[in-house]
Amino acid sequence: MTDPNDGAWFAPKRFGYGCGLPIARQGWALLAGYLLVVGLCVQLAQWDPDVGMIGALALFVPATAVFLVIAAWKTRGGWRWRWGGED
């Protein structure tokens, strides 16, 4: 059984690869911050189709990479394929 005080921010998915929903306030804050960045990217892309789209992509790609790295690092048990068992 896993320790509830292990410092994980995200629960592992029961089936498949990756993480599930956040289980700590830090995970929720990370998710909320990422969603704010995505919303800002949408606003930039709508503001100016040429320059805004480039700025949105320049912001979206690194933000997504950082979000995924932190989520993988802070998922209880790490990211790996799971078949739904008690592993």
C-alpha angles and dihedrals in degrees: 000000000000125000112248089212096056094115095249117154097190134043118230119249114256093220125028135003129317136022136312130215123328116271098188134053090246090059091050090049091050091049092047091049091050092050090050090053090050090050090050090051090053090050091049092050092050093045096062120002094207109035095023093056092053091047091047092052091045088056100036100052098053092040090054092047092050092046093051094046093050092044091051092046094048099042115113106251094005128256115308138130113284128193098198099265128126094276 
